[in-house]
Amino acid sequence: MKYLKYGKSGIFVSEIALGAMTFGDKNSWKLGGLSQQTANEMVRRAYAYGINLFDTADVYDEGESERALGIALKGFRDEVHIATKVRGKTGNGINNVGSSRSHISRSVKSSMKRLNTDYIDIYQFHSFDYQVPYDETIEAMQDLVERGEVFYPGVSNFNAWQMAIFNAVAGEKGYEHYQSAQMNYSLLNRDIEHEILPYIKHEDMTLLAWSPLHGGVLTGKYTSKMEMKPGTRMGDRGFVFPRFDEKRYPLILSEMEKIAAEQGCSLSSVALSWLRSKKVVIILGARTLEQFEENMKCVDVNLTTEQVKSLDMISEDREQYPNWMIGRMDRGRTFETA
Ligand SMILES: NC(=O)c1ccc[n+]([C@@H]2O[C@H](COP(=O)([O-])OP(=O)(O)OC[C@H]3O[C@@H](n4cnc5c(N)ncnc54)[C@H](OP(=O)(O)O)[C@@H]3O)[C@@H](O)[C@H]2O)c1
Protein backbone atom coordinates (compact mmCIF):
# COMPACT_ATOMS: atom_id res chain seq x y z
CA MET A 1 0.00 0.00 0.00
CA LYS A 2 1.26 3.47 -0.85
CA TYR A 3 0.76 6.36 1.55
CA LEU A 4 0.29 9.99 0.58
CA LYS A 5 0.94 13.05 2.70
CA TYR A 6 -2.44 14.34 3.91
CA GLY A 7 -2.64 18.01 2.90
CA LYS A 8 -0.09 20.16 4.70
CA SER A 9 -0.51 18.05 7.84
CA GLY A 10 1.90 15.67 9.49
CA ILE A 11 0.01 12.46 8.72
CA PHE A 12 0.05 10.03 5.82
CA VAL A 13 -3.06 8.35 4.44
CA SER A 14 -3.28 5.23 2.32
CA GLU A 15 -3.88 5.87 -1.38
CA ILE A 16 -6.89 3.56 -1.06
CA ALA A 17 -9.47 4.46 1.57
CA LEU A 18 -12.59 2.46 2.36
CA GLY A 19 -15.97 4.15 2.04
CA ALA A 20 -18.72 3.01 4.40
CA MET A 21 -21.69 4.33 2.44
CA THR A 22 -22.90 0.76 1.84
CA PHE A 23 -22.77 -0.02 5.59
CA GLY A 24 -25.86 -0.04 7.80
CA ASP A 25 -28.65 -2.56 7.83
CA LYS A 26 -31.54 -0.10 7.56
CA ASN A 27 -30.50 0.22 3.92
CA SER A 28 -32.49 3.44 3.76
CA TRP A 29 -30.62 4.72 0.69
CA LYS A 30 -30.78 1.31 -1.04
CA LEU A 31 -27.02 1.22 -1.44
CA GLY A 32 -26.30 -2.18 -0.03
CA GLY A 33 -27.40 -2.57 3.55
CA LEU A 34 -24.31 -4.52 4.57
CA SER A 35 -24.78 -6.58 7.70
CA GLN A 36 -22.58 -5.78 10.69
CA GLN A 37 -20.80 -9.08 10.13
CA THR A 38 -19.88 -8.19 6.53
CA ALA A 39 -18.89 -4.66 7.52
CA ASN A 40 -16.61 -6.08 10.25
CA GLU A 41 -14.97 -8.41 7.76
CA MET A 42 -14.53 -5.74 5.07
CA VAL A 43 -12.95 -3.34 7.55
CA ARG A 44 -10.71 -6.08 8.94
CA ARG A 45 -9.50 -6.97 5.45
CA ALA A 46 -9.03 -3.31 4.53
CA TYR A 47 -6.87 -2.80 7.61
CA ALA A 48 -4.87 -5.93 6.77
CA TYR A 49 -4.21 -4.48 3.29
CA GLY A 50 -2.78 -1.34 4.94
CA ILE A 51 -5.81 0.93 4.48
CA ASN A 52 -5.72 3.52 7.24
CA LEU A 53 -8.52 5.87 6.17
CA PHE A 54 -12.25 5.11 6.48
CA ASP A 55 -14.89 7.49 5.17
CA THR A 56 -18.50 7.83 6.28
CA ALA A 57 -21.10 10.56 6.92
CA ASP A 58 -23.74 11.36 9.51
CA VAL A 59 -26.44 10.92 6.86
CA TYR A 60 -25.37 7.54 5.45
CA ASP A 61 -28.11 5.08 6.26
CA GLU A 62 -29.47 7.65 8.73
CA GLY A 63 -26.46 7.26 11.02
CA GLU A 64 -26.25 3.46 10.80
CA SER A 65 -23.12 3.62 8.61
CA GLU A 66 -21.23 5.52 11.32
CA ARG A 67 -22.50 3.10 13.95
CA ALA A 68 -21.45 0.05 11.92
CA LEU A 69 -18.02 1.54 11.18
CA GLY A 70 -17.47 2.34 14.87
CA ILE A 71 -18.20 -1.28 15.79
CA ALA A 72 -16.06 -2.65 12.96
CA LEU A 73 -13.06 -0.57 14.07
CA LYS A 74 -13.22 -1.81 17.67
CA GLY A 75 -9.74 -2.82 18.79
CA PHE A 76 -7.77 -0.75 16.27
CA ARG A 77 -9.57 2.60 16.11
CA ASP A 78 -6.41 4.46 17.17
CA GLU A 79 -4.42 2.84 14.34
CA VAL A 80 -6.57 4.43 11.62
CA HIS A 81 -8.18 7.72 10.60
CA ILE A 82 -11.91 8.28 10.42
CA ALA A 83 -13.34 10.84 8.02
CA THR A 84 -16.97 11.77 8.48
CA LYS A 85 -19.24 14.59 7.33
CA VAL A 86 -21.78 17.12 8.49
CA ARG A 87 -24.22 19.35 6.57
CA GLY A 88 -26.84 16.84 5.37
CA LYS A 89 -30.33 16.58 6.83
CA THR A 90 -30.35 14.62 10.08
CA GLY A 91 -33.82 15.39 11.42
CA ASN A 92 -37.15 17.00 10.62
CA GLY A 93 -36.54 20.41 12.17
CA ILE A 94 -35.73 23.25 9.80
CA ASN A 95 -32.33 23.60 11.48
CA ASN A 96 -31.35 19.92 11.43
CA VAL A 97 -29.47 20.53 8.20
CA GLY A 98 -26.75 22.85 6.95
CA SER A 99 -23.53 24.37 8.22
CA SER A 100 -24.82 26.50 11.09
CA ARG A 101 -23.00 26.53 14.42
CA SER A 102 -26.09 24.92 15.93
CA HIS A 103 -26.21 21.98 13.50
CA ILE A 104 -22.45 21.40 13.44
CA SER A 105 -22.11 21.45 17.25
CA ARG A 106 -24.96 19.00 17.75
CA SER A 107 -24.06 16.72 14.84
CA VAL A 108 -20.46 16.24 15.87
CA LYS A 109 -21.59 14.89 19.23
CA SER A 110 -24.00 12.45 17.60
CA SER A 111 -21.34 11.31 15.13
CA MET A 112 -18.77 10.67 17.86
CA LYS A 113 -21.33 8.75 19.87
CA ARG A 114 -22.28 6.55 16.92
CA LEU A 115 -18.64 6.05 15.92
CA ASN A 116 -17.80 5.22 19.52
CA THR A 117 -14.88 7.65 19.54
CA ASP A 118 -14.01 10.90 21.30
CA TYR A 119 -12.26 12.43 18.28
CA ILE A 120 -12.81 12.66 14.56
CA ASP A 121 -9.68 12.72 12.44
CA ILE A 122 -11.14 14.42 9.37
CA TYR A 123 -14.41 16.36 9.62
CA GLN A 124 -15.81 17.44 6.29
CA PHE A 125 -18.58 19.78 5.24
CA HIS A 126 -20.66 17.56 2.96
CA SER A 127 -21.28 20.49 0.60
CA PHE A 128 -21.20 24.28 0.61
CA ASP A 129 -24.20 25.94 2.29
CA TYR A 130 -25.41 29.19 0.74
CA GLN A 131 -27.80 29.87 3.66
CA VAL A 132 -25.21 30.24 6.42
CA PRO A 133 -22.62 33.04 6.75
CA TYR A 134 -19.31 31.32 6.15
CA ASP A 135 -17.71 33.01 9.19
CA GLU A 136 -20.18 31.16 11.41
CA THR A 137 -19.31 27.83 9.78
CA ILE A 138 -15.54 28.32 9.87
CA GLU A 139 -15.61 29.45 13.51
CA ALA A 140 -17.77 26.49 14.52
CA MET A 141 -15.26 24.11 12.90
CA GLN A 142 -12.34 25.86 14.60
CA ASP A 143 -14.04 25.45 17.99
CA LEU A 144 -14.16 21.69 17.40
CA VAL A 145 -10.47 21.71 16.53
CA GLU A 146 -9.65 23.66 19.69
CA ARG A 147 -11.74 21.28 21.80
CA GLY A 148 -9.73 18.36 20.39
CA GLU A 149 -12.86 16.84 18.86
CA VAL A 150 -11.64 17.31 15.30
CA PHE A 151 -8.06 17.05 14.11
CA TYR A 152 -8.34 18.15 10.48
CA PRO A 153 -11.12 20.08 8.72
CA GLY A 154 -12.04 19.15 5.18
CA VAL A 155 -14.63 19.97 2.55
CA SER A 156 -16.63 18.01 0.02
CA ASN A 157 -18.69 19.11 -2.98
CA PHE A 158 -17.40 22.69 -2.88
CA ASN A 159 -16.49 24.95 -5.78
CA ALA A 160 -12.89 26.14 -5.91
CA TRP A 161 -13.87 29.71 -4.94
CA GLN A 162 -15.72 28.38 -1.90
CA MET A 163 -12.66 26.41 -0.77
CA ALA A 164 -10.55 29.52 -1.36
CA ILE A 165 -12.81 31.57 0.95
CA PHE A 166 -12.62 28.94 3.68
CA ASN A 167 -8.84 28.73 3.51
CA ALA A 168 -8.39 32.49 3.24
CA VAL A 169 -10.57 33.16 6.29
CA ALA A 170 -8.93 30.32 8.22
CA GLY A 171 -5.48 31.61 7.25
CA GLU A 172 -6.27 35.21 8.28
CA LYS A 173 -7.60 34.15 11.66
CA GLY A 174 -4.84 31.62 12.35
CA TYR A 175 -7.34 28.76 12.18
CA GLU A 176 -6.68 25.21 10.99
CA HIS A 177 -6.20 24.85 7.23
CA TYR A 178 -8.79 22.84 5.24
CA GLN A 179 -6.59 19.90 4.31
CA SER A 180 -8.70 17.91 1.87
CA ALA A 181 -11.51 18.08 -0.64
CA GLN A 182 -13.70 15.07 -1.25
CA MET A 183 -15.05 15.23 -4.78
CA ASN A 184 -16.50 12.97 -7.44
CA TYR A 185 -13.68 12.05 -9.82
CA SER A 186 -13.66 9.19 -12.30
CA LEU A 187 -13.21 8.41 -15.97
CA LEU A 188 -16.84 9.48 -16.37
CA ASN A 189 -16.55 12.79 -14.55
CA ARG A 190 -13.45 14.93 -14.85
CA ASP A 191 -15.16 18.25 -14.08
CA ILE A 192 -12.85 18.96 -11.16
CA GLU A 193 -9.88 19.25 -13.49
CA HIS A 194 -11.04 22.68 -14.68
CA GLU A 195 -10.81 24.66 -11.42
CA ILE A 196 -10.78 22.41 -8.38
CA LEU A 197 -7.68 20.31 -9.01
CA PRO A 198 -5.50 23.34 -9.85
CA TYR A 199 -6.74 25.05 -6.66
CA ILE A 200 -6.11 21.96 -4.54
CA LYS A 201 -2.61 21.64 -5.94
CA HIS A 202 -1.95 25.32 -5.26
CA GLU A 203 -3.07 24.89 -1.64
CA ASP A 204 -1.35 21.51 -1.06
CA MET A 205 -4.70 19.94 -0.27
CA THR A 206 -5.43 16.23 -0.74
CA LEU A 207 -8.10 15.08 -3.15
CA LEU A 208 -10.28 12.26 -1.84
CA ALA A 209 -12.05 10.82 -4.88
CA TRP A 210 -15.61 9.59 -4.25
CA SER A 211 -17.48 7.10 -6.44
CA PRO A 212 -14.30 6.11 -8.29
CA LEU A 213 -16.25 3.47 -10.27
CA HIS A 214 -19.03 5.94 -10.86
CA GLY A 215 -21.43 3.97 -8.68
CA GLY A 216 -20.46 0.72 -10.43
CA VAL A 217 -20.92 1.90 -14.03
CA LEU A 218 -17.18 1.60 -14.70
CA THR A 219 -17.23 -2.11 -13.88
CA GLY A 220 -19.07 -2.52 -17.21
CA LYS A 221 -22.08 -4.11 -15.48
CA TYR A 222 -24.58 -1.77 -17.14
CA THR A 223 -25.29 -1.47 -20.86
CA SER A 224 -24.85 1.89 -22.51
CA LYS A 225 -28.59 2.46 -21.94
CA MET A 226 -28.11 2.13 -18.16
CA GLU A 227 -30.36 -0.86 -17.70
CA MET A 228 -32.01 -0.76 -14.31
CA LYS A 229 -31.05 -4.35 -13.41
CA PRO A 230 -32.41 -5.55 -10.07
CA GLY A 231 -29.69 -6.28 -7.51
CA THR A 232 -27.52 -3.43 -8.77
CA ARG A 233 -27.30 0.06 -7.34
CA MET A 234 -29.03 1.75 -10.28
CA GLY A 235 -31.64 -1.00 -10.47
CA ASP A 236 -32.46 -0.88 -6.77
CA ARG A 237 -32.57 2.90 -6.62
CA GLY A 238 -34.20 3.51 -9.99
CA PHE A 239 -31.99 6.41 -10.97
CA VAL A 240 -28.47 7.07 -12.21
CA PHE A 241 -26.05 8.61 -9.72
CA PRO A 242 -23.54 10.19 -10.08
CA ARG A 243 -24.62 11.92 -13.28
CA PHE A 244 -22.56 11.60 -16.43
CA ASP A 245 -22.73 11.94 -20.18
CA GLU A 246 -24.14 8.59 -21.36
CA LYS A 247 -23.25 9.32 -24.98
CA ARG A 248 -19.53 9.12 -24.18
CA TYR A 249 -19.79 5.95 -22.12
CA PRO A 250 -19.51 3.31 -24.92
CA LEU A 251 -16.29 4.88 -26.24
CA ILE A 252 -14.68 5.03 -22.80
CA LEU A 253 -15.81 1.49 -22.06
CA SER A 254 -14.33 0.08 -25.25
CA GLU A 255 -10.96 1.75 -24.54
CA MET A 256 -11.08 0.32 -21.01
CA GLU A 257 -11.82 -3.14 -22.42
CA LYS A 258 -8.81 -2.91 -24.72
CA ILE A 259 -6.53 -1.93 -21.83
CA ALA A 260 -8.00 -4.58 -19.50
CA ALA A 261 -7.13 -7.22 -22.12
CA GLU A 262 -3.57 -5.85 -22.45
CA GLN A 263 -3.10 -5.83 -18.67
CA GLY A 264 -5.00 -9.06 -18.01
CA CYS A 265 -7.13 -7.31 -15.39
CA SER A 266 -10.74 -6.30 -14.78
CA LEU A 267 -12.41 -3.09 -15.93
CA SER A 268 -12.60 -1.92 -12.34
CA SER A 269 -8.81 -2.23 -12.06
CA VAL A 270 -8.40 -0.10 -15.18
CA ALA A 271 -10.70 2.62 -13.84
CA LEU A 272 -9.07 2.61 -10.39
CA SER A 273 -5.52 2.44 -11.73
CA TRP A 274 -6.22 5.41 -13.96
CA LEU A 275 -7.14 7.30 -10.77
CA ARG A 276 -4.01 5.99 -9.03
CA SER A 277 -1.97 7.57 -11.83
CA LYS A 278 -3.45 10.96 -10.75
CA LYS A 279 -1.95 10.66 -7.24
CA VAL A 280 -5.25 11.07 -5.40
CA VAL A 281 -6.78 9.10 -2.55
CA ILE A 282 -9.41 6.70 -3.90
CA ILE A 283 -12.40 6.02 -1.66
CA LEU A 284 -13.39 2.48 -2.59
CA GLY A 285 -17.01 1.43 -2.39
CA ALA A 286 -18.22 -2.16 -2.30
CA ARG A 287 -21.47 -3.98 -1.54
CA THR A 288 -19.86 -7.40 -1.18
CA LEU A 289 -16.55 -8.83 0.01
CA GLU A 290 -15.99 -10.21 -3.52
CA GLN A 291 -16.31 -6.72 -5.01
CA PHE A 292 -13.95 -5.37 -2.37
CA GLU A 293 -11.32 -8.03 -3.15
CA GLU A 294 -11.73 -7.46 -6.89
CA ASN A 295 -11.26 -3.72 -6.48
CA MET A 296 -8.19 -4.09 -4.25
CA LYS A 297 -6.39 -5.78 -7.15
CA CYS A 298 -5.93 -2.33 -8.67
CA VAL A 299 -2.91 -1.70 -6.44
CA ASP A 300 -0.99 -4.26 -8.48
CA VAL A 301 -2.00 -2.86 -11.85
CA ASN A 302 0.28 -0.16 -13.16
CA LEU A 303 -0.95 1.35 -16.40
CA THR A 304 1.70 2.33 -18.92
CA THR A 305 2.15 5.99 -19.84
CA GLU A 306 0.51 5.24 -23.21
CA GLN A 307 -2.48 3.56 -21.55
CA VAL A 308 -3.00 6.52 -19.20
CA LYS A 309 -2.68 8.90 -22.14
CA SER A 310 -5.24 7.03 -24.23
CA LEU A 311 -7.72 6.99 -21.32
CA ASP A 312 -7.04 10.69 -20.75
CA MET A 313 -7.79 11.44 -24.37
CA ILE A 314 -10.93 9.35 -24.69
CA SER A 315 -12.48 10.76 -21.49
CA GLU A 316 -11.25 14.33 -21.89
CA ASP A 317 -13.68 17.24 -21.49
CA ARG A 318 -13.68 20.31 -23.65
CA GLU A 319 -11.15 22.69 -22.09
CA GLN A 320 -13.13 25.42 -20.42
CA TYR A 321 -12.75 29.15 -20.76
CA PRO A 322 -10.73 30.99 -19.42
CA ASN A 323 -8.28 28.06 -19.15
CA TRP A 324 -7.78 27.83 -22.92
CA MET A 325 -7.28 31.60 -23.16
CA ILE A 326 -4.72 31.56 -20.34
CA GLY A 327 -2.87 28.73 -22.13
CA ARG A 328 -3.05 30.63 -25.43
CA MET A 329 -1.44 33.71 -23.86
CA ASP A 330 1.55 31.53 -22.91
CA ARG A 331 2.21 30.20 -26.42
CA GLY A 332 5.90 30.40 -27.25
CA ARG A 333 6.87 31.22 -23.65
CA THR A 334 9.41 28.50 -22.95
CA PHE A 335 11.23 28.20 -19.69
CA GLU A 336 12.39 25.56 -17.27
CA THR A 337 10.68 25.07 -13.93
CA ALA A 338 12.56 24.05 -10.82
N1 LIG B 1 -18.85 13.20 -0.49
C1 LIG B 1 -19.87 12.73 -1.18
O1 LIG B 1 -20.81 13.45 -1.55
C2 LIG B 1 -19.89 11.27 -1.52
C3 LIG B 1 -20.83 10.76 -2.43
C4 LIG B 1 -20.78 9.39 -2.73
C5 LIG B 1 -19.83 8.57 -2.13
N2 LIG B 1 -18.95 9.10 -1.23
C6 LIG B 1 -17.91 8.25 -0.58
O2 LIG B 1 -17.25 7.47 -1.57
C7 LIG B 1 -17.33 6.10 -1.23
C8 LIG B 1 -17.37 5.26 -2.49
O3 LIG B 1 -18.48 5.66 -3.28
P1 LIG B 1 -19.29 4.59 -4.12
O4 LIG B 1 -19.81 3.51 -3.23
O5 LIG B 1 -20.26 5.33 -4.97
O6 LIG B 1 -18.09 3.98 -5.02
P2 LIG B 1 -18.08 3.28 -6.44
O7 LIG B 1 -16.87 2.43 -6.44
O8 LIG B 1 -18.20 4.28 -7.52
O9 LIG B 1 -19.40 2.37 -6.46
C9 LIG B 1 -19.50 1.28 -5.58
C10 LIG B 1 -20.63 0.37 -6.05
O10 LIG B 1 -20.36 -0.14 -7.36
C11 LIG B 1 -20.67 -1.52 -7.41
N3 LIG B 1 -19.38 -2.24 -7.51
C12 LIG B 1 -18.20 -1.90 -6.88
N4 LIG B 1 -17.24 -2.77 -7.22
C13 LIG B 1 -17.78 -3.66 -8.07
C14 LIG B 1 -17.27 -4.77 -8.75
N5 LIG B 1 -16.00 -5.14 -8.63
N6 LIG B 1 -18.12 -5.47 -9.58
C15 LIG B 1 -19.40 -5.11 -9.73
N7 LIG B 1 -19.95 -4.05 -9.08
C16 LIG B 1 -19.15 -3.32 -8.25
C17 LIG B 1 -21.40 -1.86 -6.12
O11 LIG B 1 -22.77 -1.53 -6.28
P3 LIG B 1 -23.91 -2.63 -6.56
O12 LIG B 1 -23.34 -4.00 -6.40
O13 LIG B 1 -24.97 -2.33 -5.58
O14 LIG B 1 -24.35 -2.37 -7.98
C18 LIG B 1 -20.77 -0.85 -5.16
O15 LIG B 1 -21.52 -0.61 -4.02
C19 LIG B 1 -18.57 5.98 -0.34
O16 LIG B 1 -18.56 4.86 0.49
C20 LIG B 1 -18.50 7.26 0.44
O17 LIG B 1 -17.59 7.11 1.52
C21 LIG B 1 -18.96 10.42 -0.93
The ligand as an ORCA input file, in Angstrom:
! r2SCAN-3c Opt
* xyz 0 1
  N     -18.854     13.198     -0.487
  C     -19.874     12.728     -1.177
  O     -20.813     13.454     -1.548
  C     -19.888     11.270     -1.515
  C     -20.825     10.759     -2.427
  C     -20.783      9.395     -2.731
  C     -19.828      8.569     -2.130
  N     -18.948      9.098     -1.231
  C     -17.905      8.248     -0.575
  O     -17.249      7.470     -1.566
  C     -17.331      6.095     -1.226
  C     -17.368      5.264     -2.490
  O     -18.481      5.661     -3.279
  P     -19.291      4.589     -4.118
  O     -19.806      3.510     -3.225
  O     -20.264      5.328     -4.966
  O     -18.089      3.975     -5.015
  P     -18.083      3.279     -6.436
  O     -16.869      2.431     -6.440
  O     -18.202      4.279     -7.520
  O     -19.398      2.370     -6.459
  C     -19.500      1.284     -5.577
  C     -20.631      0.373     -6.047
  O     -20.356     -0.140     -7.362
  C     -20.666     -1.519     -7.413
  N     -19.380     -2.242     -7.510
  C     -18.200     -1.901     -6.883
  N     -17.238     -2.773     -7.217
  C     -17.775     -3.664     -8.072
  C     -17.273     -4.774     -8.754
  N     -15.998     -5.137     -8.632
  N     -18.116     -5.469     -9.576
  C     -19.399     -5.111     -9.732
  N     -19.950     -4.046     -9.077
  C     -19.150     -3.324     -8.255
  C     -21.396     -1.864     -6.124
  O     -22.768     -1.529     -6.276
  P     -23.910     -2.629     -6.562
  O     -23.341     -4.000     -6.404
  O     -24.971     -2.328     -5.579
  O     -24.355     -2.367     -7.980
  C     -20.768     -0.849     -5.161
  O     -21.518     -0.609     -4.021
  C     -18.575      5.981     -0.342
  O     -18.563      4.856      0.494
  C     -18.497      7.263      0.441
  O     -17.589      7.110      1.521
  C     -18.964     10.420     -0.931
*
